[in-house]
Amino acid sequence: MAHAGEKPPMLLSHGELPHPRGTLMEDIETGLKGELQGVIEERTKEANRLVSRIAYLRPRGGGVEWEVPLNRIRPADQ
């Protein structure tokens, strides 16, 4: 059990993709566009409660991936 002020133990796992891998997505906050590479879910170890879902995007044509909260992306053609 975590002590006051400590983050509880977490589990990371691959999450379900909201769109096929390689779909061009847009970060609605920054306007950056990239191809969807994957999703990582963070859950509490004891209760298996979902804490966050992070999408990984890569610039079209290659480059360095970046992460963005899953709820901030949408297909780039919308």
N, C-alpha and C positions, 0 to 999 in steps of 0.2 A: 504494500500500500504506500502511496506517495505521501510525503509529509507536507504540511502547509507550505505553500509557495513553490513546491516542486511539481514538475510536469509528470503525470502518471506514465508508466511504461506504455510504449506504443508499438504497434505492428504496422509495417509497410507492405503493401501488396499491389500487384498490377490490377487496375480496375477495368471495367468494361468501357470500350470506346464508344462515344456518342455518335461517331461517324466513322467510315472506313479509314484505316491508316493511309496517310498521304493526302487526305482531303485538305484543301486550302482553307485555313481558318483565319479569322480576324479577332484580335484582342479589342473588344469594344471600348476599352478605356484609353488605350494608347494608339489604336489604329494600325499597329504592326500586324503583318500577315505572315503566316508560315504554315507548313504542312504538319498535320497532326501525326505525332510519332508514338504517343502512348499516354496513359493515365496512371498515376500512382495514388492509391488511397491510403490514408493514415487512420488507424482505428485504435481505440484504447485496448490494451491487452486483456484486462479483466472482463469488461462488459461488452467488448467488440462493438463499441459505439463509434460510428463514423465521425471523424473530426474534420477531415478535409479531403478534397479531391483536386489534384493538380494535373494539368495537361502539359505535355511537352511538345513544343513546336520547333520546327527547323525552317530556316529560310528556303524558299524554292530554289533549287539548283545547288544546295549544300550550304554548309556553314555551321556555326555554333548554335546548338539547341538552347532554348530558354524555357522557363516555366511560367505558367500563368494559372490562376485559379480557374477551374473548369467552368464556373458560372459566368466568367467574363469572355468566353469565346463563342463565336457563331461562324457558320460557313461564310466565307468571304464574299460570296455572290448575293448575300441578302442585304 
